[in-house]
Amino acid sequence: MWEEKTGMIEDGPTPIMRHEHSQIKQLLDAIHQKVEGQNLETDQDELALLNVLSSHNRKEEHALYPAIDNVTNDDERMTIFSNMKSIPEDRYNACCSGH
């Protein structure tokens, strides 16, 4: 909805956020694979994950979410939240790559 309303598709904040989501997933996968293989040397990956998450969450909470609020109305925000609630649990309640 943000991209549709602002026209910021290629150069806006959402491509950056999607890229960071990909980084987060890759780090979670790496940690999961190490733990699954009983390799507990995950400190470097965990630190990288914490750094990405910290920066990512700050950008979402202090920049992206307020910007979305500025371009949407109450009904549109309700639709967004309703759509989020209808996401099947197995899509977000799985570790890493569906493990």
C-alpha positions in Angstrom: 0.0 0.0 0.0 2.9 2.3 0.8 4.5 1.8 -2.6 1.1 2.2 -4.4 0.3 5.5 -2.6 3.8 7.1 -2.8 5.1 5.6 -6.0 8.3 4.8 -4.1 8.8 1.3 -5.5 12.5 1.1 -6.6 14.1 3.9 -4.5 12.0 4.1 -1.3 12.4 2.5 2.1 10.5 -0.7 1.3 13.1 -2.3 -1.0 15.7 -1.7 1.8 13.4 -3.3 4.4 12.8 -6.3 2.1 16.6 -6.7 1.6 17.0 -6.6 5.4 14.3 -9.2 5.8 16.4 -11.4 3.4 19.5 -10.8 5.5 17.6 -11.7 8.7 16.3 -14.9 7.1 19.8 -15.9 5.9 21.3 -15.3 9.4 18.5 -17.3 11.0 19.1 -20.1 8.5 22.8 -20.1 9.2 22.3 -20.2 13.0 19.7 -22.9 12.6 22.0 -25.1 10.4 24.9 -24.7 12.9 22.8 -25.6 15.9 21.1 -28.5 14.0 24.6 -29.8 13.1 25.6 -29.4 16.8 28.1 -26.6 15.9 27.6 -24.1 18.6 29.9 -21.5 17.0 27.0 -19.2 16.2 28.3 -16.1 18.1 29.3 -14.2 14.9 26.0 -14.9 13.2 24.1 -14.0 16.3 25.9 -10.7 16.6 25.3 -9.9 13.0 21.6 -10.8 13.5 21.3 -8.5 16.5 22.9 -5.7 14.6 20.6 -6.1 11.6 17.5 -6.4 13.8 18.4 -3.4 15.9 18.9 -1.2 12.9 15.9 -2.6 11.0 13.5 -2.2 13.9 14.6 1.4 14.5 13.9 2.2 10.8 10.5 0.5 10.9 9.3 2.0 14.2 10.7 5.5 13.8 10.5 6.1 10.0 8.5 3.6 8.0 5.5 3.0 10.2 4.9 6.8 10.9 5.3 7.4 7.1 2.7 4.8 6.4 0.4 6.3 8.9 0.8 9.7 7.1 -0.3 8.3 3.8 -3.1 6.0 4.9 -6.5 6.5 6.6 -8.1 4.6 9.4 -9.9 2.2 7.1 -6.8 1.4 5.1 -4.8 0.7 8.3 -7.7 -1.6 9.5 -7.5 -3.4 6.2 -3.7 -3.8 6.6 -4.1 -5.2 10.1 -7.0 -7.5 9.0 -4.8 -8.9 6.2 -2.0 -9.5 8.6 -4.3 -11.4 10.9 -5.4 -13.6 8.0 -1.9 -14.8 7.2 -1.8 -18.6 7.8 0.0 -19.4 11.1 2.3 -21.9 9.4 3.7 -19.1 7.2 5.1 -17.2 10.2 5.3 -19.9 12.9 8.1 -21.9 11.3 11.8 -21.7 12.0 14.0 -20.5 9.2 13.3 -22.2 5.9 10.3 -24.2 7.1 12.2 -26.3 9.6 
